[in-house]
């Protein structure tokens, strides 16, 4: 939760000084990965089958790791390459606890600080909570991807990976893979 909050604040140069923004920006892509065996457990629990029955190959080292999950390259039995985004085990429970702490801190700040009397920290925490909880449901993200793809249908300059719904749950998102470059 606090990594996500730091990531959000790293985009707010209107609120924080440049040196703080630089430090918080490190949270965008420097999150250590979860051990593979824990990732395997999430996949097998969510999809109800052993990993080897679902994929003909599965890279144990993630392509990327973030605060809520990590992404692995895999190959399906029909030889299509896919990326599998897997939620960190236990992250939803941790976030629920952290959000309660944030809500308490927001109320405290509103009653005891000059900034708290100006800004509605409780409303900010409520919006952050809503957004973060939605981000925990990978089916929401997958539906957004499909809506974006539909909006660019027929445009040969934009390509959005297709969602493989039979391998997508609230905690796993599987999409077709194609090589690209970082927006950075």
C-alpha positions as CSV (number, residue, x, y, z in Angstrom):
1,X,0.0,0.0,0.0
2,X,2.7,2.4,0.9
3,X,4.7,1.6,-2.2
4,X,1.5,2.4,-4.2
5,X,1.1,5.6,-2.3
6,X,4.7,6.5,-2.9
7,X,4.3,5.8,-6.6
8,X,1.2,8.1,-6.7
9,X,3.1,10.8,-4.8
10,X,6.1,10.5,-7.2
11,X,3.8,12.0,-9.9
12,X,2.9,15.0,-7.8
13,X,5.6,17.6,-8.4
14,X,3.0,20.2,-7.5
15,X,3.0,18.9,-3.9
16,X,6.5,17.6,-3.2
17,X,10.0,19.0,-3.8
18,X,12.1,17.6,-6.7
19,X,14.5,15.6,-4.5
20,X,11.6,13.8,-2.8
21,X,10.0,13.1,-6.3
22,X,13.3,11.5,-7.5
23,X,13.5,9.2,-4.5
24,X,9.8,8.2,-4.7
25,X,10.1,7.5,-8.5
26,X,12.4,4.6,-7.6
27,X,9.3,2.8,-6.3
28,X,8.0,2.7,-9.9
29,X,10.2,-0.3,-10.9
30,X,12.5,-1.4,-8.1
31,X,10.3,-3.9,-6.2
32,X,11.9,-7.3,-5.4
33,X,10.1,-10.3,-6.9
34,X,8.2,-13.0,-5.0
35,X,9.9,-16.4,-4.9
36,X,8.7,-18.6,-7.8
37,X,7.2,-21.3,-5.6
38,X,4.7,-18.9,-4.1
39,X,3.8,-17.6,-7.6
40,X,3.3,-21.3,-8.7
41,X,0.9,-21.8,-5.7
42,X,-1.2,-18.7,-6.7
43,X,-1.5,-19.9,-10.3
44,X,-2.4,-23.5,-9.4
45,X,-4.9,-22.4,-6.8
46,X,-6.6,-19.9,-9.1
47,X,-6.6,-22.1,-12.3
48,X,-7.2,-25.4,-10.5
49,X,-4.4,-27.3,-12.3
50,X,-0.7,-28.0,-12.1
51,X,1.4,-25.3,-13.9
52,X,2.8,-27.9,-16.3
53,X,-0.7,-28.9,-17.5
54,X,-1.5,-25.2,-18.4
55,X,1.8,-24.1,-19.9
56,X,4.4,-25.9,-21.9
57,X,7.0,-23.6,-20.5
58,X,6.9,-20.9,-17.8
59,X,9.9,-18.6,-17.0
60,X,10.6,-18.6,-13.3
61,X,12.3,-15.3,-13.4
62,X,9.7,-12.5,-13.9
63,X,9.9,-10.0,-16.7
64,X,8.9,-7.4,-14.1
65,X,7.9,-7.1,-10.5
66,X,5.7,-4.5,-8.9
67,X,3.9,-3.7,-5.7
68,X,0.8,-5.8,-6.3
69,X,2.2,-8.5,-8.6
70,X,4.7,-9.7,-11.1
71,X,4.7,-10.7,-14.8
72,X,6.1,-13.9,-16.2
73,X,6.7,-15.1,-19.8
74,X,5.1,-18.4,-20.6
75,X,4.3,-20.6,-23.6
76,X,0.9,-22.4,-24.1
77,X,0.7,-25.9,-25.4
78,X,-0.3,-24.5,-28.9
79,X,3.1,-22.6,-28.9
80,X,1.6,-19.1,-28.4
81,X,3.7,-16.9,-26.1
82,X,1.8,-15.2,-23.3
83,X,2.5,-13.0,-20.3
84,X,1.0,-14.0,-17.0
85,X,0.5,-11.3,-14.4
86,X,0.3,-12.9,-10.9
87,X,-0.8,-11.1,-7.8
88,X,1.5,-11.3,-4.8
89,X,0.2,-13.8,-2.2
90,X,-1.5,-12.2,0.7
91,X,-1.3,-8.7,-0.7
92,X,-5.1,-8.0,-0.5
93,X,-5.1,-8.7,3.3
94,X,-2.0,-6.5,3.8
95,X,-3.6,-3.7,1.8
96,X,-6.8,-3.9,3.9
97,X,-4.8,-3.4,7.1
98,X,-2.7,-0.6,5.6
99,X,-5.7,1.2,4.4
100,X,-7.2,1.2,7.9
101,X,-4.0,2.7,9.2
102,X,-4.0,5.3,6.4
103,X,-7.6,6.2,7.2
104,X,-6.7,6.7,10.9
105,X,-3.7,8.8,10.0
106,X,-5.9,11.0,7.7
107,X,-8.4,11.6,10.4
108,X,-5.7,12.4,12.9
109,X,-4.0,14.9,10.4
110,X,-7.4,16.6,9.8
111,X,-7.9,17.3,13.4
112,X,-4.3,18.1,14.5
113,X,-2.5,19.8,11.6
114,X,-2.9,23.1,9.6
115,X,-2.8,21.1,6.4
116,X,-5.5,18.8,7.7
117,X,-7.8,21.7,8.0
118,X,-7.2,22.7,4.4
119,X,-7.2,19.3,2.7
120,X,-9.7,16.5,3.1
121,X,-7.2,13.7,3.7
122,X,-10.1,11.3,4.5
123,X,-11.6,11.8,1.1
124,X,-8.2,11.3,-0.5
125,X,-7.7,8.1,1.4
126,X,-11.2,6.9,0.4
127,X,-10.5,7.6,-3.3
128,X,-7.0,5.9,-3.0
129,X,-8.7,2.9,-1.3
130,X,-11.3,2.6,-4.0
131,X,-8.7,2.8,-6.8
132,X,-6.3,0.4,-5.1
133,X,-9.0,-2.2,-4.4
134,X,-10.1,-2.1,-8.0
135,X,-6.5,-2.6,-9.1
136,X,-6.5,-5.8,-7.1
137,X,-9.1,-7.3,-9.4
138,X,-7.2,-8.3,-12.6
139,X,-10.5,-8.9,-14.4
140,X,-11.2,-5.1,-14.2
141,X,-7.8,-4.4,-15.8
142,X,-8.5,-7.0,-18.5
143,X,-11.9,-5.5,-19.3
144,X,-10.2,-2.1,-19.6
145,X,-7.6,-3.6,-22.0
146,X,-10.4,-5.0,-24.2
147,X,-12.2,-1.6,-24.2
148,X,-9.0,0.2,-25.3
149,X,-8.4,-2.4,-28.0
150,X,-12.0,-1.9,-29.3
151,X,-11.3,1.8,-29.4
152,X,-8.3,1.3,-31.6
153,X,-9.9,-1.5,-33.8
154,X,-8.8,-1.0,-37.4
155,X,-5.9,1.3,-36.5
156,X,-2.8,-0.5,-37.8
157,X,-0.4,1.7,-35.7
158,X,-1.8,0.5,-32.3
159,X,-1.8,-3.1,-31.0
160,X,-3.2,-4.1,-27.7
161,X,-2.5,-7.6,-26.3
162,X,-5.5,-9.9,-26.4
163,X,-6.8,-11.2,-23.0
164,X,-7.0,-15.0,-22.6
165,X,-10.1,-15.1,-20.4
166,X,-9.8,-18.9,-19.8
167,X,-6.5,-18.2,-17.9
168,X,-7.6,-14.9,-16.2
169,X,-9.1,-14.5,-12.7
170,X,-9.2,-11.8,-10.2
171,X,-5.6,-12.7,-9.2
172,X,-4.1,-13.7,-12.6
173,X,-4.2,-11.9,-15.9
174,X,-3.0,-13.8,-19.0
175,X,-2.5,-11.9,-22.3
176,X,-0.8,-12.5,-25.6
177,X,2.8,-11.5,-25.6
178,X,4.6,-9.4,-28.2
179,X,7.9,-7.6,-27.8
180,X,7.9,-3.9,-27.3
181,X,9.9,-1.1,-25.8
182,X,9.5,0.6,-22.5
183,X,7.7,4.0,-22.6
184,X,10.6,5.4,-20.6
